[in-house]
Amino acid sequence: MAVSKDLLEILACPKCKGEVVLTESGDGLTCAACALRYPIRDDIPVMLIDEAESLG
């Protein structure tokens, strides 16, 4: 079971409060403004800044 579309619509980047987008592989959420990737573990987005990976 993947992250629901309804959940994706209300999630925001915890750092800048901007939009997050599901990665092509479906294993994370990315924030273009912050260049961060938040992991998805067991179909649950981990929206913690300390857990985010830098994209750049």
C-alpha positions in Angstrom: 0.0 0.0 0.0 1.4 3.3 -1.1 1.0 6.8 0.5 -2.5 7.9 -0.3 -3.1 10.8 -2.6 -5.2 12.6 0.1 -2.3 12.5 2.5 0.1 13.8 -0.1 -2.1 16.8 -0.7 -1.9 17.9 3.0 1.8 17.1 3.7 4.3 20.0 3.6 8.0 20.3 4.1 8.6 20.7 7.9 11.5 23.1 7.2 10.0 25.6 4.7 6.3 24.5 4.7 6.5 24.2 1.0 5.1 21.5 -1.3 6.6 18.0 -1.2 6.4 15.6 -4.2 6.5 11.8 -4.3 9.7 10.5 -5.9 9.5 8.5 -9.1 10.4 5.3 -7.2 7.8 6.1 -4.5 10.3 5.7 -1.7 10.4 9.3 -0.6 9.1 12.8 -0.8 11.1 15.7 -2.1 11.1 19.4 -1.4 12.5 21.3 -4.3 12.8 24.6 -2.3 15.0 23.0 0.4 16.6 20.3 -1.8 15.7 17.6 0.7 14.3 14.1 0.4 12.2 12.7 3.2 12.1 8.9 3.3 9.0 6.7 3.3 9.3 3.7 5.6 6.6 1.0 5.8 4.3 3.3 3.8 4.7 6.1 6.4 6.4 9.4 5.4 9.1 10.3 7.9 8.7 14.1 8.0 11.6 14.9 10.3 14.3 17.4 9.3 16.9 15.2 11.0 15.9 12.2 8.9 15.9 14.1 5.5 18.7 13.6 2.9 20.2 16.4 1.0 19.6 16.3 -2.8 22.5 18.6 -3.6 
